[in-house]
Amino acid sequence: MKFPENKNIVTTAFWVVVLFFGIMSCTTKDETVKIDAVKDRSAMPGLSASKITTVISDSGITRYRIYTDQMDVYDRISEPYWDFPKGLYFERFDEVLVIDANFQSSKARYYDYKRLWEFEKDVKAVNLKGEMFETDLLYWDEQQERIYSDKFIRVTQATRIITAVGFESDQSLTRYNFRNVQGIIAVDESQEN
């Protein structure tokens, strides 16, 4: 069999066949349905990232480190927010890079317009005095510079454990008030060993 000598005919025929199969492979009904399912852009995060570590410094000295396994930013809705569905871990460093305070939760959300953090599930915070705060729901209002909760909270201090329902504090968790104290338990440090 002899091929045509005109290379233009062969090239044109080749591209017609490629174009035909390309168009045919893109015209199934199932793929059209999948594309239509993504019409609501607000239901999807505008940014999604995993395994994030952020370091914040002041005058060249590392002051904070933040970790999260997943972050999704929903920025095309009426009330935009950042979602941390796998939790958030935060460390504060002193001048010689020793961790002097930390914070963690199993789930977190930050509302942009309100400048409000919402922390859920296994929330634990250790302040500069070494006091540990434990609760299942905690809010941090950046505008009002306060941290609060209406849920059960347990605060472990050097000499006692305080349990309450509801509390309010400054941003550093050093000046705080309880709403409904449930109990105060003295800790005998000599019995700890």
N, C-alpha and C positions, 0 to 999 in steps of 0.2 A: 504494500500500500504506500502510496506516495502522498506526502503532506503538501498542502498548498505552499507555494513559494512566497506568497505575500504575507509577511509577518504581522501586518496590521490586522488582517482577518483573524489570525490565530489569537492575537492579543485581545481583540475585541470580544471574540467568542469566549475566551477564558474569563474576562471580567463580567460578562453577562451571566455566565454560570455561577460565579462566585456571588454576585449580587442577588441572583434568584434564590440561592440557598441561604444567603444571609437574611433576606427579607422573610422567607418562609420560616426560618428558625425563630424569628422574633414576633410572630403573629399568633401565638397560642392564647386561648382565652384565660388560662390560669395565670399567666404573667400579668395580664391586664388587671386582674383582680388584686394581685399582690401590690401593684403600683397604686391602685385606688385606696388600698388600706392605709397608706402613708399620707393621705391628704391632710389630716389634722396635725400640723407641725407642732402645735402647742403641747401635744401629748408626748412628744419626744424631747429629750435633752438637747440643747444647742451645743453643749460640750460634755463629753464623757471621758473620764481618765481613770486609770487604775495605778495602784502602787505609787502614791505620791509622797514625797518628802520635801518639806519646805523649811528652809533655815532663814531666820530673820536676825539681822545684826543691827547694832547701834554703835556708831563711831568705830566700825571695824571689829567689834567684839560680838561674838555670837550670843544672843540673848534667848532665843526661842527656837524650838524645832517642833514641827507639826507633821504627823503621819496620818495617812488614810489609805485604805485598800481600794476604795471606790468613791469617785465624786461625779455627780451629774448636775449640770447647771440647766435649769428650766427658765429660760430668759424670754420666751415669747408668750407668756401668759399674763393675766392682769396683775397678779401678785408674784413676781419672779422670786425664785429661791434656789439655793444650792443644797443638794441632797447628798448626805454621806450615809448610804444605807448599810455599810459594813463597819461603821464606827469612825471614831476620831481619837487620836492620842496627841497630847500637847505636853511639852516639857519647857520649863523655864530654867535658865542657867545663871549662876552668879558670875563674878568677875574672873574666877579661875576655872570656869566651865564645869562646875559641879551642879548637878540638878538640885535646885532648892524648892521647886514646886512642880506638880504635874496634874494632869487632868485627862480623863478618858470617859468614853461612853460607847455603847454598842451601836448607837444610831444617832445621827445629828442632822439638823436642818438649819440653814441660815436664810432669813427673809431680808432681801436687799432693801426694800423701801422702808421697812420698819426698823432696820438695823437690830434685829432680834435673833438670837440663837435659841434653838430648842434642842435639848439633849435628852435622849430617852434610853432606857434599859441599861442597867448596870453602870450608872453614872458614879464615878469616883473622882474626888479631887483632894489633893494634899496642898495646903497653903504654906506660906513661908514659915509658920510656927510649927509645922509638922502635923497639924490637925487634919484628920481625914474625914471628908464628907461623903456619905453614901446615900443615894436615892435612886428612884426609877424615872424621875422627871425633873428637869431643871431648866430654868430660863435665864438668859443673860441679856438684859436690855442695854445695849451700848449707848443709846441716847440718854437714858436716865442714870446710867452708870451704876446699875444694881443687878444682883443675882437673886433669884427667888424661886420658890416652889410651894405648891399647895399639897404636895404628897408627903408620905412618910419619909423622914430623914433621920439618919444616924450620924452623929458627930463624935469621933473618937479623939479625945484630948489626952495629954500626958497622965492626968490623974483621974479622969472620969469619962464616961460614955453618956451622951445625951441623946435621947430619942424624942422625936416630936412629929407633929403633922403640920407642915407649913413653916417656912422661915423666909427671912429677907436679909440680904447682906450687901456690903460694898463689893466692888469688883475684885478686890484682892482676897475676899473671904476672911478678913481679919476683924471686922466689926459687923456682928450679926445679931438678929433677934429671932426668937422662936415664937410661933403663934399658939400652938397647943402642945405643951410639953407633956410627954407620956411617961418619961422616967429619966432619972439621973442615977447612974451606977458608978460608985467609986471603984477605981482601979488600984489594987494593991501591987505596986511595982516589985516588992520583995518576993511575991509569989509567982512572978512571970517565968522564972527559970525552972 
